[in-house]
């Protein structure tokens, strides 16, 4: 009597285990797909869902209880994965909205810059080999008539020492930093922009692009600053200054009177870098959120 019943139960239990294996395989694939969205530039985490060992069923013992329990656990995992996938899609949608907004900012800022600058006016940056000196400590001489560089300003810029350490990328950034530190903002912008364009794939690019945004912001050009900050975060999310660029992007948006967009940026900053934010950046983010009245 017991023999036929056990034989009848065995195929049913085996079929259920096969069905569970199929669901676990699907869960693993879907989890990896979600991880690729969450970690596009890094190594995905190992999936925590693994195929369970096939239980050994002793003759005469019930086979349905362990399989029923395992089925319930897999169903719960499927539900959690569906919720996670929905959250990833929602975050991706918000990021696309932010990207579209900044593409619009970029076009508007470039249009205003082209309309405001006379065709013949270009920031004056001394050629390599200019007279070396120390960074200026007094206020930078103002530009001359029609925005051109005055003779006093040219001499002051020429006095900024160009480093020559043998590391061309770092020297280019350091020279841009010295121009910015001496408050020669247009010249710093030209130098840092050229540095990013020439050494965009090097580790110095994140610092140079972030400082370019700072140079625009200090020069009362928040629209151009917002473009520089956003592009640095978008192109170099793992760069040294990616968190800084998001924090300063929030500040630039506040100067543009766009508190709602600033709140989105602060939310992105907290979500992506929150666990690793320095005390100064966290303080800047918290202050910005309060100023923007983020919910």
C-alpha positions in Angstrom: 0.0 0.0 0.0 2.7 2.5 1.0 4.9 1.7 -2.0 2.4 2.8 -4.7 1.5 6.0 -2.8 5.2 6.9 -2.4 5.8 6.3 -6.2 2.8 8.5 -7.0 4.1 11.4 -4.8 7.7 11.3 -6.1 6.9 12.6 -9.7 4.8 15.4 -8.2 7.5 16.5 -5.9 10.1 16.3 -8.7 7.9 18.4 -10.9 7.5 21.0 -8.2 11.2 21.2 -7.7 11.8 21.6 -11.5 9.3 24.5 -11.5 11.0 26.1 -8.5 14.4 25.8 -10.3 13.0 27.5 -13.3 11.6 30.4 -11.2 15.0 30.7 -9.3 16.9 30.9 -12.6 14.5 33.6 -13.8 15.0 35.5 -10.6 18.7 35.4 -10.9 18.6 36.8 -14.5 16.2 39.6 -13.5 18.3 40.5 -10.4 21.4 40.7 -12.6 19.5 43.0 -15.0 18.5 45.2 -12.1 22.0 45.3 -10.9 23.3 46.4 -14.3 20.9 49.4 -14.1 22.0 50.3 -10.6 25.7 49.7 -11.1 26.3 50.5 -14.7 30.0 51.4 -14.2 30.9 48.9 -11.4 30.9 45.2 -10.6 27.4 44.0 -9.7 26.9 42.4 -6.4 26.6 38.7 -6.3 23.0 37.6 -6.3 21.7 36.4 -3.0 19.3 34.0 -4.7 20.9 30.5 -5.2 19.4 27.3 -6.2 18.6 25.3 -3.0 20.0 21.9 -2.5 17.7 19.1 -3.4 16.3 17.8 -0.1 16.7 14.1 0.6 13.3 12.6 1.1 13.3 9.6 3.4 10.9 6.8 2.5 7.6 7.3 4.3 8.2 11.0 5.1 6.0 13.7 3.7 7.5 15.5 0.6 5.1 18.4 0.2 5.9 20.6 3.3 9.5 21.6 2.4 8.5 22.3 -1.2 5.5 24.4 -0.1 7.8 26.4 2.2 10.4 26.9 -0.6 7.7 27.9 -3.1 6.4 30.6 -0.6 9.9 31.9 -0.2 10.5 32.2 -3.9 7.2 33.9 -4.3 8.2 36.5 -1.7 11.5 37.0 -3.5 9.7 37.6 -6.8 7.5 40.2 -5.1 10.5 42.0 -3.7 12.3 41.9 -7.0 9.2 43.4 -8.8 9.2 46.2 -6.2 12.9 46.8 -6.7 12.6 46.9 -10.5 9.8 49.4 -10.2 11.9 51.7 -8.0 14.9 51.5 -10.4 12.6 52.4 -13.3 11.2 55.3 -11.4 14.7 56.6 -10.5 15.8 56.2 -14.1 12.8 58.3 -15.2 13.7 61.0 -12.7 17.3 61.0 -13.9 16.2 61.3 -17.5 14.0 64.3 -16.6 17.0 65.9 -14.9 19.2 65.3 -17.9 16.6 66.8 -20.2 16.3 69.9 -18.0 20.1 70.4 -18.1 20.3 70.0 -21.8 17.8 72.8 -22.0 19.9 74.9 -19.5 23.0 74.2 -21.6 21.4 75.5 -24.8 20.0 78.6 -23.1 23.3 79.4 -21.4 25.3 79.0 -24.5 22.9 81.2 -26.4 23.1 83.9 -23.8 26.9 83.7 -23.7 27.2 84.0 -27.5 24.9 87.0 -27.5 26.7 88.8 -24.6 30.3 88.4 -25.7 31.7 90.6 -28.5 33.2 88.6 -31.3 36.8 89.9 -30.8 36.9 89.3 -27.0 38.8 86.3 -25.7 40.3 85.6 -22.3 44.0 86.3 -22.3 46.1 83.4 -21.1 49.9 83.9 -21.3 51.9 81.4 -23.5 54.1 78.8 -21.9 57.3 80.3 -20.8 55.8 83.5 -19.5 57.5 85.2 -16.6 57.1 83.1 -13.4 56.0 84.5 -10.2 53.7 83.9 -7.2 49.9 84.0 -7.2 48.4 87.4 -6.9 47.2 88.2 -3.4 45.4 91.5 -4.2 42.1 91.8 -6.1 42.6 90.9 -9.8 42.7 94.0 -12.1 39.4 94.4 -13.9 39.1 93.8 -17.6 39.6 96.8 -19.9 37.2 98.5 -22.2 34.6 96.2 -24.0 35.6 93.3 -21.8 39.2 93.0 -23.2 42.1 92.5 -20.9 43.8 95.7 -19.6 47.6 96.0 -19.6 47.6 95.7 -15.8 45.5 92.6 -16.0 47.8 91.0 -18.6 50.8 91.7 -16.4 49.1 90.3 -13.4 48.0 87.1 -15.2 51.6 86.7 -16.6 52.8 86.8 -13.0 50.9 83.6 -12.2 53.4 80.8 -12.1 53.0 77.9 -14.5 54.0 74.7 -12.9 56.3 72.3 -14.7 56.5 69.0 -12.8 56.5 66.7 -15.9 52.9 65.7 -15.3 51.2 67.7 -18.1 47.7 67.0 -17.0 48.2 67.9 -13.4 50.3 71.0 -14.3 47.4 72.2 -16.5 44.9 71.8 -13.7 47.2 73.4 -11.1 47.7 76.4 -13.4 43.9 76.7 -13.7 43.6 76.5 -10.0 46.1 79.3 -9.4 44.3 81.5 -11.9 41.0 80.8 -10.1 42.6 81.3 -6.6 43.9 84.7 -7.8 40.3 85.5 -9.0 41.2 85.7 -12.7 37.9 83.9 -13.4 37.7 84.3 -17.2 41.3 83.1 -17.7 40.7 80.3 -15.2 37.6 79.2 -17.2 39.6 79.1 -20.4 42.5 77.2 -18.9 40.2 74.6 -17.1 38.0 74.1 -20.1 41.1 73.4 -22.2 42.3 71.0 -19.6 39.1 69.0 -19.5 39.0 68.9 -23.3 42.6 67.7 -23.6 42.8 65.4 -20.6 39.2 64.3 -20.2 40.1 60.6 -19.7 42.6 61.3 -17.0 42.0 61.3 -13.3 42.5 65.1 -13.2 39.4 65.7 -15.4 37.0 65.4 -12.5 38.8 68.1 -10.5 39.3 70.4 -13.5 35.6 70.1 -14.5 34.4 70.7 -11.0 36.7 73.8 -10.6 35.5 75.0 -14.0 31.9 75.1 -12.5 33.3 77.0 -9.5 35.0 79.5 -11.7 31.7 80.1 -13.6 29.8 80.4 -10.3 32.3 82.8 -8.8 32.0 84.9 -12.0 28.3 85.2 -11.5 27.4 82.8 -14.3 25.3 80.1 -12.6 23.8 78.8 -15.8 27.2 77.9 -17.3 28.2 76.6 -13.8 25.2 74.3 -13.7 26.1 72.8 -17.1 29.8 72.2 -16.0 28.7 70.6 -12.7 26.1 68.4 -14.2 28.4 67.2 -17.0 31.1 66.3 -14.6 28.7 64.2 -12.5 27.1 62.6 -15.6 30.4 61.8 -17.4 32.5 60.9 -14.3 30.2 59.6 -11.5 33.2 57.9 -9.8 35.5 60.9 -10.2 37.1 62.6 -7.2 34.8 65.6 -7.4 31.6 64.0 -8.6 29.9 64.5 -5.2 31.2 68.0 -4.9 29.8 68.8 -8.4 26.3 67.6 -7.3 26.4 69.7 -4.1 27.5 72.8 -6.1 25.0 72.1 -8.8 22.3 72.5 -6.1 23.8 75.9 -5.2 23.9 76.9 -8.9 20.2 76.0 -9.3 19.3 78.0 -6.2 21.0 81.0 -7.7 18.9 80.4 -10.9 15.8 80.3 -8.6 15.0 76.7 -9.3 14.5 75.2 -5.8 12.5 72.3 -7.1 15.3 71.2 -9.4 17.8 71.8 -6.6 15.8 69.4 -4.3 16.1 66.7 -7.0 19.8 67.2 -7.1 20.2 67.0 -3.4 18.1 63.8 -3.4 20.4 62.3 -6.0 23.4 63.4 -4.0 22.1 61.7 -0.8 21.0 58.6 -2.7 24.2 58.0 -4.6 26.9 59.3 -2.3 25.2 59.7 1.1 27.1 57.0 3.0 30.5 58.4 1.8 29.8 62.2 2.0 32.3 64.3 3.8 31.1 66.4 6.7 31.5 69.6 4.7 29.5 68.3 1.8 26.8 66.8 4.0 26.5 70.2 5.8 26.3 71.9 2.4 23.6 69.5 1.3 21.5 69.9 4.5 21.8 73.7 4.3 20.8 73.7 0.7 17.8 71.5 1.4 16.6 73.8 4.1 17.1 76.8 1.9 15.2 75.2 -1.0 12.5 73.9 1.5 12.8 70.4 0.2 10.2 68.0 1.5 
